[in-house]
């Protein structure tokens, strides 16, 4: 797994097969990018706000993430990416909180 720089021009991100992880610094979106890096796993900076009605959230970077389709939770490529990202960023404690968002998504 490797981390790929993200285009700063892209501010609205659509994530499929998504998850939400709570870490030391806040909550992060993970999923498969359907926008600028189609098919790649992606992790966001921490969430500042989230709208359960539209399933969109704004992160520290200013990007707006829209969670599309069914959540996948923290599995496969997303889990590998998260573990690498957490290690690089010194995140020691975290948990998958996707279930808190699934009743709204269905």
DSSP file (Angstrom, degrees, kcal/mol; ACC not computed):
  #  RESIDUE AA STRUCTURE BP1 BP2  ACC     N-H-->O    O-->H-N    N-H-->O    O-->H-N    TCO  KAPPA ALPHA  PHI   PSI    X-CA   Y-CA   Z-CA
    1    1 A X              0   0    0      0, 0.0     2,-0.3     0, 0.0    76,-0.0   0.000 360.0 360.0 360.0 144.2    0.0    0.0    0.0
    2    2 A X        -     0   0    0      2,-0.0     2,-0.4     0, 0.0    82,-0.0  -0.984 360.0-117.1-141.4 153.9    1.2    3.5   -0.7
    3    3 A X        -     0   0    0     -2,-0.3     2,-0.4    81,-0.1    39,-0.1  -0.773  27.4-155.5 -93.2 133.0   -0.1    7.0    0.0
    4    4 A X        -     0   0    0     -2,-0.4    -2,-0.0     1,-0.0     0, 0.0  -0.901  21.5-112.6-111.0 133.1   -0.9    9.1   -3.1
    5    5 A X        -     0   0    0     -2,-0.4     2,-0.4     1,-0.1    -1,-0.0  -0.318  34.4-132.1 -59.1 146.5   -0.9   12.9   -3.1
    6    6 A X        -     0   0    0      1,-0.0     2,-0.1     2,-0.0    -1,-0.1  -0.841  20.0-105.6-107.0 139.0   -4.4   14.3   -3.7
    7    7 A X    >   -     0   0    0     -2,-0.4     3,-0.8     1,-0.2    29,-0.1  -0.411  19.9-149.0 -60.8 129.4   -5.2   17.0   -6.2
    8    8 A X  T 3  S+     0   0    0      1,-0.2    -1,-0.2    -2,-0.1    -2,-0.0   0.628  93.1  68.8 -75.3 -13.1   -5.9   20.2   -4.3
    9    9 A X  T 3  S+     0   0    0      2,-0.0     2,-0.7     1,-0.0    -1,-0.2   0.704  82.3  82.8 -77.2 -20.1   -8.4   21.2   -7.1
   10   10 A X    <   +     0   0    0     -3,-0.8     3,-0.1     1,-0.2    53,-0.0  -0.766  45.1 157.8 -90.1 117.6  -10.8   18.5   -6.1
   11   11 A X        +     0   0    0     -2,-0.7    53,-3.4     1,-0.2     2,-0.6   0.572  59.0  62.9-115.5 -14.4  -13.0   19.7   -3.2
   12   12 A X  E     -a   64   0A   0     51,-0.2     2,-0.4    53,-0.0    53,-0.2  -0.955  66.9-173.2-117.3 116.3  -16.0   17.4   -3.5
   13   13 A X  E     -a   65   0A   0     51,-3.0    53,-3.1    -2,-0.6     2,-0.5  -0.895  13.9-155.0-114.8 134.4  -15.3   13.7   -3.0
   14   14 A X  E     -a   66   0A   0     -2,-0.4    20,-3.1    51,-0.2     2,-0.5  -0.945  15.2-166.5-108.0 123.1  -17.7   10.8   -3.5
   15   15 A X  E     -aB  67  33A   0     51,-2.8    53,-3.0    -2,-0.5     3,-0.3  -0.936   6.1-173.6-114.4 128.6  -16.8    7.6   -1.5
   16   16 A X  E    S+ B   0  32A   0     16,-2.4    16,-3.0    -2,-0.5    53,-0.1  -0.680  72.8  27.2-105.9 169.2  -18.3    4.2   -2.1
   17   17 A X  E    S+     0   0A   0     53,-0.6    -1,-0.2    51,-0.4    54,-0.2   0.910  97.3 178.2  45.8  49.8  -17.7    1.1    0.1
   18   18 A X  E     -     0   0A   0     52,-0.4    54,-2.3    50,-0.4    55,-2.0  -0.239  27.0-175.1 -90.1 167.4  -17.1    3.6    2.9
   19   19 A X  E     - B   0  30A   0     11,-2.3    11,-2.3    53,-0.2     2,-0.4  -0.956  18.1-137.7-149.2 162.2  -16.3    3.5    6.6
   20   20 A X  E     - B   0  29A   0     -2,-0.3    77,-2.7     9,-0.2    78,-0.5  -0.998  19.8-166.6-127.2 128.8  -16.0    6.1    9.4
   21   21 A X  E     -CB  96  28A   0      7,-2.4     7,-2.8    -2,-0.4     2,-0.6  -0.943  12.5-145.9-118.8 134.6  -13.1    5.7   11.9
   22   22 A X  E     +CB  95  27A   0     73,-3.0    73,-2.2    -2,-0.4     5,-0.2  -0.883  30.3 169.0 -99.0 124.9  -12.8    7.5   15.2
   23   23 A X  E >   -CB  94  26A   0      3,-3.1     3,-1.1    -2,-0.6    71,-0.2  -0.624  52.5 -81.1-124.7-178.2   -9.2    8.3   16.1
   24   24 A X  T 3  S+     0   0    0     69,-0.8     3,-0.1     1,-0.3    70,-0.1   0.837 129.6  40.7 -53.0 -36.3   -7.2   10.4   18.6
   25   25 A X  T 3  S-     0   0    0      1,-0.3     2,-0.3     0, 0.0    -1,-0.3   0.471 125.2 -80.2 -97.7  -2.7   -7.8   13.5   16.5
   26   26 A X  E <   -B   23   0A   0     -3,-1.1    -3,-3.1    20,-0.1     2,-0.3  -0.913  67.2 -32.8 137.1-164.7  -11.4   13.0   15.4
   27   27 A X  E     -B   22   0A   0     20,-0.4    20,-3.7    -2,-0.3     2,-0.3  -0.745  50.7-165.3 -99.3 142.2  -13.4   11.1   12.9
   28   28 A X  E     -B   21   0A   0     -7,-2.8    -7,-2.4    -2,-0.3     2,-0.3  -0.925  15.8-130.1-125.7 147.1  -12.2   10.2    9.4
   29   29 A X  E     -B   20   0A   0     16,-0.5    15,-2.4    -2,-0.3     2,-0.3  -0.757  25.6-178.8 -90.8 142.7  -13.9    9.0    6.2
   30   30 A X  E     +BD  19  43A   0    -11,-2.3   -11,-2.3    -2,-0.3     2,-0.3  -0.972  22.8 105.4-134.2 152.2  -12.4    6.1    4.3
   31   31 A X  E     - D   0  42A   0     11,-1.6    11,-2.5    -2,-0.3     2,-0.6  -0.982  68.9 -52.4 167.0-171.5  -13.7    4.5    1.2
   32   32 A X  E     -BD  16  41A   0    -16,-3.0   -16,-2.4    -2,-0.3     2,-0.3  -0.846  56.1-124.5 -97.0 119.1  -13.2    4.0   -2.5
   33   33 A X  E     +B   15   0A   0      7,-3.0     6,-2.2    -2,-0.6     7,-0.5  -0.447  29.5 177.5 -67.8 123.8  -12.8    7.3   -4.3
   34   34 A X  S    S+     0   0    0    -20,-3.1    -1,-0.1    -2,-0.3     4,-0.1   0.139  70.1  55.4-108.4  16.1  -15.3    7.7   -7.1
   35   35 A X  S    S-     0   0    0    -21,-0.3     3,-0.5     2,-0.1   -22,-0.1   0.641 119.9  -7.9-113.3 -94.4  -14.2   11.2   -8.0
   36   36 A X  S    S+     0   0    0      1,-0.2     2,-0.1   -29,-0.1   -23,-0.0   0.743 138.8  35.1 -88.6 -24.0  -10.6   12.2   -8.9
   37   37 A X  S >  S-     0   0    0      3,-0.1     3,-2.4   -31,-0.0    -4,-0.3  -0.457  86.9-160.4-126.1  59.6   -8.9    8.9   -8.1
   38   38 A X  T 3  S+     0   0    0     -3,-0.5    -4,-0.2     1,-0.3     3,-0.1  -0.090  72.2  11.8 -49.9 127.6  -11.5    6.4   -9.2
   39   39 A X  T 3  S+     0   0    0     -6,-2.2     2,-0.3     1,-0.3    -1,-0.3   0.384  98.3 116.9  89.1  -3.6  -11.0    3.0   -7.6
   40   40 A X    <   -     0   0    0     -3,-2.4    -7,-3.0    -7,-0.5    -1,-0.3  -0.763  68.5-114.6 -99.2 144.3   -8.4    4.0   -5.1
   41   41 A X  E     -D   32   0A   0     -2,-0.3     2,-0.3    -9,-0.2    -9,-0.2  -0.486  39.1-170.0 -71.0 145.9   -8.9    3.7   -1.4
   42   42 A X  E     -D   31   0A   0    -11,-2.5   -11,-1.6    -2,-0.2     2,-0.4  -0.992  17.9-160.4-142.5 145.2   -8.8    7.1    0.3
   43   43 A X  E     -D   30   0A   0     -2,-0.3   -13,-0.2   -13,-0.2     2,-0.1  -0.983  18.4-143.6-124.9 140.0   -8.7    8.5    3.9
   44   44 A X        -     0   0    0    -15,-2.4     3,-0.1    -2,-0.4     2,-0.1  -0.467  21.9-102.6 -95.0 167.5   -9.8   12.0    4.8
   45   45 A X  S    S-     0   0    0      1,-0.2   -16,-0.5    -2,-0.1    -1,-0.1  -0.251  71.6 -58.4 -69.2 176.9   -8.5   14.5    7.3
   46   46 A X        -     0   0    0    -18,-0.1    14,-2.4    13,-0.1   -18,-0.2  -0.293  59.9-106.5 -70.9 150.1  -10.7   14.6   10.4
   47   47 A X  E     -E   59   0A   0    -20,-3.7   -20,-0.4    12,-0.2    12,-0.3  -0.495  28.8-177.8 -75.7 134.1  -14.3   15.5   10.1
   48   48 A X  E    S-     0   0A   0     10,-3.3     2,-0.3     1,-0.4    11,-0.2   0.787  72.1  -3.5 -96.2 -40.0  -15.5   18.9   11.2
   49   49 A X  E     -E   58   0A   0      9,-1.5     9,-1.8     2,-0.0    -1,-0.4  -0.988  59.2-160.2-152.1 157.6  -19.3   18.5   10.6
   50   50 A X  E     -E   57   0A   0     -2,-0.3     2,-0.7     7,-0.2     7,-0.2  -0.997   9.8-151.1-144.7 136.2  -21.6   15.9    9.1
   51   51 A X  E  >> -E   56   0A   0      5,-3.3     4,-1.6    -2,-0.3     5,-1.3  -0.924   5.3-166.0-109.0 109.1  -25.1   16.1    7.7
   52   52 A X  T  45S+     0   0    0     -2,-0.7    -1,-0.1     1,-0.2     5,-0.0   0.774  85.7  59.4 -66.0 -26.9  -26.9   12.7    8.2
   53   53 A X  T  45S+     0   0    0      1,-0.2    -1,-0.2     3,-0.1    -2,-0.0   0.926 119.9  24.6 -68.9 -44.7  -29.7   13.8    5.8
   54   54 A X  T  45S-     0   0    0     -3,-0.2    -2,-0.2     2,-0.2    -1,-0.2   0.507 100.4-128.6 -97.9  -6.1  -27.4   14.2    2.8
   55   55 A X  T  <5 +     0   0    0     -4,-1.6    12,-2.8     1,-0.2     2,-0.4   0.882  64.9 132.4  56.9  41.1  -24.7   11.9    4.0
   56   56 A X  E   < -EF  51  66A   0     -5,-1.3    -5,-3.3    10,-0.2     2,-0.3  -0.939  33.5-176.2-122.4 146.7  -22.1   14.6    3.4
   57   57 A X  E     -EF  50  65A   0      8,-2.4     8,-3.3    -2,-0.4     2,-0.4  -0.990  19.1-136.6-141.3 150.3  -19.4   15.8    5.7
   58   58 A X  E     -EF  49  64A   0     -9,-1.8   -10,-3.3    -2,-0.3    -9,-1.5  -0.873  23.4-156.5-106.1 138.4  -16.7   18.6    5.7
   59   59 A X  E >   -E   47   0A   0      4,-2.1     3,-2.3    -2,-0.4   -12,-0.2  -0.581  35.5 -94.5-110.5 172.7  -13.2   17.8    6.8
   60   60 A X  T 3  S+     0   0    0    -14,-2.4   -13,-0.1     1,-0.3    -1,-0.0   0.812 123.3  59.9 -55.1 -33.0  -10.3   19.9    8.2
   61   61 A X  T 3  S-     0   0    0    -15,-0.2    -1,-0.3     2,-0.1     3,-0.1   0.614 117.2-113.5 -72.7 -10.6   -8.9   20.2    4.6
   62   62 A X  S <  S+     0   0    0     -3,-2.3    -2,-0.1     1,-0.3     2,-0.1   0.377  71.8 137.0  92.3  -4.3  -12.1   21.9    3.5
   63   63 A X        -     0   0    0    -51,-0.1    -4,-2.1    -5,-0.0     2,-0.5  -0.451  49.8-136.2 -75.5 150.8  -13.2   19.0    1.3
   64   64 A X  E     -aF  12  58A   0    -53,-3.4   -51,-3.0    -6,-0.2     2,-0.5  -0.945  17.9-159.1-109.2 123.1  -16.8   17.8    1.2
   65   65 A X  E     -aF  13  57A   0     -8,-3.3    -8,-2.4    -2,-0.5     2,-0.5  -0.874   4.1-162.2-105.3 131.5  -17.2   14.0    1.3
   66   66 A X  E     -aF  14  56A   0    -53,-3.1   -51,-2.8    -2,-0.5     2,-0.6  -0.965  12.9-144.0-112.1 124.3  -20.4   12.4    0.1
   67   67 A X  E     -a   15   0A   0    -12,-2.8     2,-0.3    -2,-0.5   -51,-0.2  -0.782  24.1-170.3 -89.0 120.1  -20.9    8.8    1.3
   68   68 A X        -     0   0    0    -53,-3.0   -51,-0.4    -2,-0.6   -50,-0.4  -0.853  41.3  -8.9-116.4 147.5  -22.6    6.8   -1.5
   69   69 A X  S    S-     0   0    0     -2,-0.3     2,-0.2   -53,-0.1   -54,-0.0  -0.178 106.5 -20.0  69.6-162.9  -24.1    3.4   -1.5
   70   70 A X        -     0   0    0      1,-0.1   -53,-0.6    36,-0.0   -52,-0.4  -0.526  69.0-113.4 -81.2 144.5  -23.8    0.9    1.2
   71   71 A X        -     0   0    0     -2,-0.2   -52,-0.2   -54,-0.2    -1,-0.1  -0.441  19.8-165.5 -71.8 151.5  -21.0    1.1    3.8
   72   72 A X        -     0   0    0    -54,-2.3   -53,-0.2     1,-0.2    -1,-0.1   0.559  28.7-141.0-108.8 -16.2  -18.4   -1.6    3.8
   73   73 A X        -     0   0    0    -55,-2.0     2,-1.4   -43,-0.1    -1,-0.2  -0.315  52.7 -35.1  76.9-171.9  -16.8   -0.9    7.2
   74   74 A X  S    S+     0   0    0    -54,-0.1     2,-0.3     4,-0.1    -1,-0.1  -0.675  93.6 127.7 -91.8  88.6  -13.1   -1.1    7.8
   75   75 A X    >>  -     0   0    0     -2,-1.4     4,-1.2     4,-0.0     3,-1.2  -0.901  56.3 -16.4-137.3 162.6  -12.1   -4.0    5.5
   76   76 A X  H 3> S+     0   0    0     -2,-0.3     4,-2.3     1,-0.3     5,-0.2  -0.042 125.3   4.6  51.7-129.8   -9.6   -4.9    2.8
   77   77 A X  H 3> S+     0   0    0      1,-0.2     4,-2.6     2,-0.2    -1,-0.3   0.852 132.7  54.4 -59.0 -37.0   -7.9   -2.0    1.0
   78   78 A X  H <> S+     0   0    0     -3,-1.2     4,-2.7     2,-0.2    -1,-0.2   0.904 108.3  48.5 -66.9 -39.8   -9.5    0.5    3.3
   79   79 A X  H  X S+     0   0    0     -4,-1.2     4,-2.6     2,-0.2    -2,-0.2   0.930 112.6  48.5 -64.5 -44.3   -8.2   -1.2    6.4
   80   80 A X  H  X S+     0   0    0     -4,-2.3     4,-2.1     2,-0.2    -2,-0.2   0.920 113.5  47.0 -61.1 -44.4   -4.7   -1.5    5.0
   81   81 A X  H  X S+     0   0    0     -4,-2.6     4,-3.0     2,-0.2     5,-0.2   0.930 112.2  50.2 -63.4 -44.8   -4.7    2.2    4.0
   82   82 A X  H  X S+     0   0    0     -4,-2.7     4,-3.4     1,-0.2     5,-0.3   0.933 109.5  50.4 -60.6 -45.9   -6.0    3.3    7.4
   83   83 A X  H  X S+     0   0    0     -4,-2.6     4,-2.0     1,-0.2    -1,-0.2   0.905 114.3  44.5 -60.2 -41.6   -3.4    1.3    9.2
   84   84 A X  H  X S+     0   0    0     -4,-2.1     4,-2.5    -5,-0.2    -2,-0.2   0.935 115.4  47.4 -66.6 -46.2   -0.6    2.8    7.1
   85   85 A X  H  X S+     0   0    0     -4,-3.0     4,-2.1     1,-0.2    -2,-0.2   0.919 112.3  49.6 -61.2 -45.3   -2.1    6.3    7.4
   86   86 A X  H  <>S+     0   0    0     -4,-3.4     5,-2.9    -5,-0.2     4,-0.3   0.901 111.4  49.5 -62.2 -41.5   -2.5    6.0   11.2
   87   87 A X  H ><5S+     0   0    0     -4,-2.0     3,-1.3    -5,-0.3    -2,-0.2   0.946 112.1  47.0 -62.6 -48.6    1.1    4.8   11.6
   88   88 A X  H 3<5S+     0   0    0     -4,-2.5    -1,-0.2     1,-0.3    -2,-0.2   0.850 116.6  45.1 -61.5 -35.6    2.5    7.7    9.6
   89   89 A X  T 3<5S-     0   0    0     -4,-2.1    -1,-0.3    -5,-0.2    -2,-0.2   0.287 113.7-113.9 -96.6   9.8    0.4   10.2   11.5
   90   90 A X  T < 5 +     0   0    0     -3,-1.3     2,-0.7    -4,-0.3    -3,-0.2   0.762  57.4 159.2  68.2  25.9    1.1    8.8   15.0
   91   91 A X      < +     0   0    0     -5,-2.9    -1,-0.2    -6,-0.2     3,-0.1  -0.741   7.9 167.7 -83.6 117.1   -2.5    7.6   15.6
   92   92 A X        +     0   0    0     -2,-0.7     2,-0.5     1,-0.2    -1,-0.2   0.793  59.6  46.1-101.2 -34.8   -2.4    5.0   18.3
   93   93 A X        +     0   0    0     -7,-0.1   -69,-0.8     2,-0.0     2,-0.3  -0.939  67.3 138.6-116.4 131.8   -6.0    4.6   19.3
   94   94 A X  E     -C   23   0A   0     -2,-0.5     2,-0.3   -71,-0.2   -71,-0.2  -0.986  23.8-165.0-160.6 161.7   -8.9    4.2   16.9
   95   95 A X  E     -C   22   0A   0    -73,-2.2   -73,-3.0    -2,-0.3     2,-0.6  -0.992  31.5-106.7-152.7 152.1  -12.1    2.3   16.3
   96   96 A X  E     +C   21   0A   0     -2,-0.3   -75,-0.2   -75,-0.2     3,-0.2  -0.683  34.7 171.9 -78.0 118.8  -14.5    1.7   13.4
   97   97 A X    >   +     0   0    0    -77,-2.7     3,-1.6    -2,-0.6     4,-0.3   0.064  37.2 121.5-115.3  22.3  -17.7    3.7   14.1
   98   98 A X  T >>  +     0   0    0    -78,-0.5     3,-2.5     1,-0.3     4,-0.8   0.851  64.1  68.2 -54.3 -38.5  -19.3    3.0   10.7
   99   99 A X  H >> S+     0   0    0      1,-0.3     4,-0.7     2,-0.2     3,-0.5   0.795  89.0  64.6 -55.3 -29.9  -22.4    1.4   12.4
  100  100 A X  H <4 S+     0   0    0     -3,-1.6    -1,-0.3     1,-0.2    -2,-0.2   0.698 110.3  38.4 -66.2 -17.3  -23.3    4.9   13.8
  101  101 A X  H <> S+     0   0    0     -3,-2.5     4,-1.3    -4,-0.3     3,-0.3   0.504  97.8  79.1-109.0  -9.1  -23.9    6.0   10.2
  102  102 A X  H <X S+     0   0    0     -4,-0.8     4,-1.3    -3,-0.5    -2,-0.1   0.836  83.6  59.5 -76.7 -32.9  -25.5    2.9    8.7
  103  103 A X  H  < S+     0   0    0     -4,-0.7    -1,-0.2     1,-0.2    -2,-0.1   0.824 110.0  46.1 -64.8 -28.1  -29.0    3.3   10.0
  104  104 A X  H  4 S+     0   0    0     -3,-0.3    -1,-0.2     1,-0.2    -2,-0.2   0.849 108.5  55.6 -77.9 -36.5  -29.2    6.6    8.1
  105  105 A X  H  <        0   0    0     -4,-1.3    -2,-0.2     1,-0.2    -1,-0.2   0.733 360.0 360.0 -72.0 -21.9  -27.7    5.2    4.9
  106  106 A X     <        0   0    0     -4,-1.3    -1,-0.2   -36,-0.0    -2,-0.1   0.475 360.0 360.0 -91.6 360.0  -30.2    2.4    4.5
